[in-house]
Amino acid sequence: MRKPRKKTIEIRNFILDNIANHSRDITLLTSDHFDISRPAVLRHIQKLIDEGTIVVHGKTRDRRYELKIIVDEAFSFSLATDVEEDKVWRHLVRPMLKEIPGNVMSICEYGMSEMINNVIDHSEGTEAEIHVTQTAARIAFHVIDNGIGIFKKIQRDLHLGEPRQAILELSKGKLTTDPDRHTGEGIFFTSRMFDSFVVCSEGLFFSPRDTGVDRQLDPRSDEVGTTVSMGISILSSRTLHEVFDRYTSDDFEYTFSKTDVPVALATFEDENLVSRSQARRLLARFHEFQEVSLDFSDVDTIGQAFSDEIFRVFSRNNPDIEITTINTNEQIERMIRRVRSDPQ
């Protein structure tokens, strides 16, 4: 049997990557992307249907496609016993996964081991649940505990003003409530390895790829504990070493020295970023890094005092810490240039 041509593989991988968000228009999307006819796309789709990779619902105009679920399993375990994360992974999670490339499997092992360990060591709960789903294109994990809640615990142990401040600190990395036993790197690196990563607890959520100013899902939520949801494409080329290299120093010590921070997390509710106190809240623990990248996604404007505190005062007093910016608009760039050129 002949192997599929490279172009055929590219087209089918594109379909698998995009079908979840384009269940009704995947044919048109693929046709436009590769500049091929719709009948040609339909032949590829039919092949994927015949292989049992995708399923079709409805007819003609009501037709929609979705990935066939290969794995959909859940189990729970008590935290009262001497449970160990490597055994949970090796004996319970790993056997579920089917035909996963080595680089993706390594990411899954790292992320799940870190999240299970967090539940065991930090949640203060009595029970945890793990839900695993897999399609031909994607793996998703949900790790759920009935403990104190991650944001409330960070707020309590680090004496922060409110739980939402814990989200900002969590995004920076190197944050732990047990420094004698943990480095605070697990959530940071896991969140950068997976395509999607969301932590939900008591109506609040954290995701490094969603920098919306309002981090509150439901202020009336009485849900206890924490849910961590993460997913990755089986076709991902990302590797553990690639992610580690991005945030570690180039010297022989290979230390966690670089971070990126969503600036929007420094706001609470409908605040604008105008004050020095807001800037100092953002700057907290920057001295633990050599390089900090500030992501201004979802930030429309900043005030002179906020900008001055970061880009003149802090930078002048900490010349060994490099602060860079991404996703800035014209107003923000002008304000940064203004304070950096101030001779005071």
N, C-alpha and C positions, 0 to 999 in steps of 0.2 A: 504493500500500500504506500502510495506517495505521501510524503510529508506536506502539510499545507505550506504554500508560499509565504514569504515574509509579509507581503501586503495583505494576504488573507488573515494572517495572525493579527496584524495591526487592526484590521477592521473589526474582527470578532472581539478582540480585547477592548476596543473602544465601545462597542455595544455593551459588553459586560460592565465596564466602568461607569457607564452613563444611564443604564436602563432604569436604575432605581429612581432617579430624579426625572426621567423622561419616559415614563411607561407608555404614554399615548403618542408621543411624537419622536420616538427613537429612530424610526425609519427616515423621517425628514432630516433629523439632526445628523445622522450618519451620512446620508446622501450629500448634504451640504458640506460636511467636514472633509469628505474624501473626493468630492466632485464626481460621484458615480450615480447611476440611475437608481430609482427606488426599487424597481424589480431586482436589481443586483443586490441591494441591501436585504430585500426580503428573502433571497436565496441563502444569504448568510444566517439570517434569523431562523429560517426553517431548519438549517443544519444544526443550529444550537438547540432548537426544539427537539429534533430527532435524537440528539445526544443526551437529552434530559437535563440540559443546563438551564434553560429558561422554560417558562410555561406561558400559555396564552389564554386570555379570558375575553369573551365576547366575540362579536363578528363585525366585519366591515368598519364603520366609523366608530363603533363602541369598543373596538379591539384595544386591549392593553396587554403589555408584557411585564413579567416580573421574573426575578431570579428564583430558581427552585431552591428551597431550603434543604440543605444536605444534613445539617446538624441543628437540633433545637432541644437542648437538654439543660436541666437545672438540678442542683442538689444543695443541701444545706448541711452545716456541721456546727457542733457546739464549740464555743470558745472557752468552755470551762475545763476542757481537757488539755493535755500537752500537745496541741496541734502544731505542726511545722509546715511552713509555706512550701518548701521544696517537695515534701511528700504529697501535699494537696495537688501541686502542679503535676508531679510525675505519675501519680496513681489515679487521679480523678479527672484533671483537665486535659493533659496531653493526649491520652488515649482517644479522646473524642475527635480530635482534629484530623482531617483527611487530606493527604497529598498537599502539604504546605511546603513551599520553597524554604530552604535553610535560613535565608536572611530574615524572612517573615517569622519563622518559627522562633528564632533567637529573640526577636523583639517581643513576641507574645510571652515567651518564658520570662524575660526580664520584667516586663510590665506586670504580668500577673503575680510573679513572685513578690515584687515590691508592694503591690496593692494588698495582697493577702497578708503580708507581714505587717503593713500598717494597721489592718483590722485587728490582728492578733495583739500587737504591742500598744496601740494607741486608742482604739475605739471605746474601751471600757464597756463593751457590750457582752452579751451572753451567747449570741448566735449570729452566724453569717450565712449568706446564700450566694451562690455563683450561678449565673445563667450564661450559656454559651450558644451562639448561633453561627452558622457558616453557610454561605452560598458558594457558587462557583467563583465569585469575585471578591468576597468580603468575609472577614471574621469579626464578630462583635462579642464583647464580654461585658457583663454587669456584675459588679461586686457590691453586695448590700450587707450592711450590718445594722443592729438595733442599739447602737451605743449612744454616746453623748452628742455626737455630731461634730464633724471636723472643724467647722468654723467657730462653734461655741467653745470647743476645747482649746483651740489656738488663742481665742480671745481671753479665755480664763487664765491659761498658763503663761501667756506673754503680757498680760495686763493691758490689753488693747481697749480702746474706747467702745467699740461695738463689733459685732461679728463680721460686718462687711469690710472692716479694715483688715481682717484676717485674709480675705481674698486677695487684696493687694500684696500683702506680704508673701502669700503662698506663690504668687506668680513670679516672684523674684528668684526663688530657689534658696538653698541653704537654710531652710526654715525647719526647725524641729523643736518639739517640746521635751525631748529627751536627748540632749546633746552628748551624754556619756555613751549612748548606745547607737545613735543614728546621726548621719551627716546632713539630713534634710535634702537629699538629692533625688530621692525616688520619684516623687510626683513630678518634679521639674523635668527630669529626663524622659520619664514615661510619656508625659503630655506632649513632648516634642517628637517622640518616636512614632506615635500612632497618628493616623489621619484625622481622627476625631477623638476628643478627650473632654469629658464633662464630669464635674463633681457637683452633686446636689445634696443639700442638707437643710432641712427646716425652711424651705422656701427660697433659699439662696443658692446660687450656682457659680461655678468657676469654670471657664474654658479659655485657654490662651489664644484660641482662634476666633473668639466672639467677644469683642471688647465693648459691647453695649454698655452705656453708662449705668443703666438700671440693672443691677445684678439680681433683683428680687423677682422670683417667679410668682409667689403667692404669699403675701404677708400674713395670711390667716392659717397657713399650713400648720397642721399639728403632727406632721410626719416626723418620726424620730429617727435617729441614726443618720447614716451617710450612704449614698449610692454613687459609685464610680462607674461610668459608662465609657468604653473606649472601643474603637474600631479601626481596622486597617485593611487595605486592599491586598488581596493575595498576589496581585501583580506588582506590588510595590518593589522598587529597587533599593529602597532605603536600608541602611545597615546600622547596627549598634555603633560601630566605630565611627561612622560618618557623623552621627549625632553627638557622640562624645567629643569628637575632634572640634566640632563647631563651637563648643562652649568651654573648652579647656585650653590651658596655656600651651605655648609652643616649646617651653623649656623641658628639661628632663623630669621635672616634678609632675607634670601632666595634671595640674590642679584645676578644679572647677573655678575658673576666673572670669568668665564672660556670662552675661545674662541679657535677656531682652524683656522689657517691661511695658505692658499696655498702659499708657498714661491715663486712659479713660477710667481705669480702676481707682484713680485717686479722687474721683468725684462720688458724692453720695446724692442720690435722687437727682434733682434738676440743677445742681450746682454748676457754676462756671469756674474755671480754674484761674483765679485772680489773686489769691492771697499767698503770703509767704508761709503760712501754716500749712496750707495744702501742699506747697512745694516741699516742705520739710517732711511731710507725711510720705510723699513720693520718694524722697531721698534717703529715707531710713534704711540702714544696712548697706548702702551703696559702697561703703568703705570695705566691705568684704570681697569686692570684685575689682578687677583691673580694667574691665571694659563693660560699659552699660549702653545698650541700645534702647532708646525711648521710641516706642511706637505710638504715633499720634492718630491712629485710626479712630474715627468717630469723635474726634475732638475738633471743633470748629474754630475756637478762639482761645487765646490765653492772655492773661493780664501782664502788665509790666512788672509788678512785684513778684508774681509767680515765676516769670521767666528770669528775672534778675537773680532770684535766690538760687536757681539751678545753674544757669549758664555764666554767671559772673561770680557770685559769692562762693558757691560750692566749688566751682571749677578753679577759682583762684586759691582757695584753701586746700584743695586736693588735686594738685597738678599731676599726680601719678595715676589718677583715674580718668580714663578717656570716656567721654559721653558723646554718643552719636545719636542722630535722629533719623527716623523713616516715616513716610506717609504724612508729611507736613503739608499744609496748604500755604498759600501766599501770605496770609495774615500772620500765621505762626512763624514762618521763616523771617518775615520782616521784624517781628518782635525779638526773635533770637539774635538777629544781626545787630539790632539796636543795642541790646544790653551787652553783647560781646564787644562792641566798639566803644563802650563807655569807659573813659580812662580812670574813673574813680577806683 
